[in-house]
Amino acid sequence: MKTLRHWHQLKGLIGACIFVDDLIVAYTIGEMLTADTLLIHFEKGCPQYKGAYQAINQLFLAHQPDDAVRWVNREQDSGDEGLRKAKLSYHPADFLEKYRIRFH
């Protein structure tokens, strides 16, 4: 993934990973969008490790400074029903409407 290869050049990114032995089984990458909003760009987990997505989500947020993160923006689900269901299980406080503008 380009993001990991160029990590040192991309200022402001934060992330975490879960290792089992020497294998990364889940990772997440985000950044502070505003003073109190964390934007999650990526979350990936090995399907062979049940609960990897839930674990990286919970552990990453648990290790953020208590007073720093009030809101978490998980970005869009891109129409993926499974991803949408997972995001809804976190009981979101709100949804932002997305629009697409095309110029002709």
C-alpha positions as CSV (number, residue, x, y, z in Angstrom):
1,M,0.0,0.0,0.0
2,K,1.4,3.4,-1.0
3,T,0.4,5.0,2.3
4,L,2.6,2.7,4.3
5,R,5.5,3.0,1.9
6,H,5.4,6.8,2.1
7,W,4.4,7.1,5.8
8,H,7.3,9.4,6.7
9,Q,6.2,11.9,3.9
10,L,2.6,12.0,4.9
11,K,2.5,14.4,7.9
12,G,-0.2,14.0,10.5
13,L,-1.1,10.4,9.9
14,I,-1.6,8.1,12.9
15,G,-2.2,4.4,13.0
16,A,-1.9,1.1,14.7
17,C,-1.6,-2.6,14.0
18,I,-2.2,-5.9,15.7
19,F,0.4,-8.6,15.3
20,V,0.0,-12.3,15.9
21,D,3.5,-13.6,16.1
22,D,5.2,-11.7,13.2
23,L,2.1,-11.3,11.1
24,I,0.1,-8.1,10.9
25,V,-3.5,-9.3,11.2
26,A,-5.2,-5.9,11.3
27,Y,-4.2,-2.2,10.9
28,T,-5.8,1.2,10.8
29,I,-4.7,4.6,9.5
30,G,-6.3,8.0,10.3
31,E,-5.6,11.6,11.1
32,M,-7.1,14.4,13.2
33,L,-9.5,16.2,10.9
34,T,-10.3,18.9,13.4
35,A,-9.2,19.6,17.0
36,D,-11.7,17.0,18.2
37,T,-12.5,14.8,15.2
38,L,-10.5,11.7,14.2
39,L,-10.9,10.7,10.5
40,I,-10.3,7.0,9.9
41,H,-9.0,6.4,6.4
42,F,-8.4,2.7,6.4
43,E,-9.2,-0.3,8.5
44,K,-8.0,-3.7,7.3
45,G,-8.1,-7.1,8.9
46,C,-7.3,-10.7,7.9
47,P,-10.6,-12.6,7.6
48,Q,-8.9,-15.7,9.1
49,Y,-8.7,-13.8,12.4
50,K,-12.3,-13.4,13.7
51,G,-12.8,-10.1,15.4
52,A,-9.7,-8.5,13.9
53,Y,-11.7,-5.5,12.6
54,Q,-13.5,-4.9,15.8
55,A,-10.3,-5.3,17.8
56,I,-8.3,-2.8,15.8
57,N,-11.2,-0.3,15.9
58,Q,-11.7,-0.6,19.7
59,L,-8.0,-0.7,20.6
60,F,-7.0,2.2,18.3
61,L,-9.7,4.5,19.7
62,A,-8.9,3.4,23.3
63,H,-5.3,4.5,22.9
64,Q,-6.2,8.1,21.8
65,P,-5.9,10.8,24.4
66,D,-9.2,11.1,26.3
67,D,-9.6,14.8,25.7
68,A,-8.5,14.8,22.1
69,V,-11.2,12.7,20.3
70,R,-14.8,13.6,20.6
71,W,-16.0,12.5,17.2
72,V,-14.9,9.7,14.8
73,N,-15.5,10.0,11.1
74,R,-15.4,6.6,9.5
75,E,-15.8,7.9,5.9
76,Q,-18.3,6.4,3.5
77,D,-19.3,2.8,3.1
78,S,-19.2,3.1,-0.8
79,G,-22.4,1.1,-1.0
80,D,-20.9,-2.0,0.6
81,E,-23.8,-3.5,2.6
82,G,-21.5,-5.4,5.0
83,L,-19.5,-2.3,5.8
84,R,-22.6,-0.2,6.2
85,K,-24.1,-2.7,8.7
86,A,-20.8,-2.7,10.6
87,K,-20.7,1.1,10.8
88,L,-24.4,1.2,11.9
89,S,-23.5,-1.2,14.8
90,Y,-21.4,1.6,16.3
91,H,-24.6,3.7,16.7
92,P,-23.5,6.8,14.8
93,A,-24.4,10.2,16.2
94,D,-25.1,11.6,12.7
95,F,-24.7,11.1,9.0
96,L,-23.3,13.7,6.6
97,E,-25.0,13.9,3.2
98,K,-22.7,13.4,0.3
99,Y,-23.2,15.0,-3.1
100,R,-21.6,14.5,-6.5
101,I,-21.2,17.5,-8.7
102,R,-20.6,17.0,-12.4
103,F,-19.7,19.7,-14.9
104,H,-20.7,19.3,-18.5
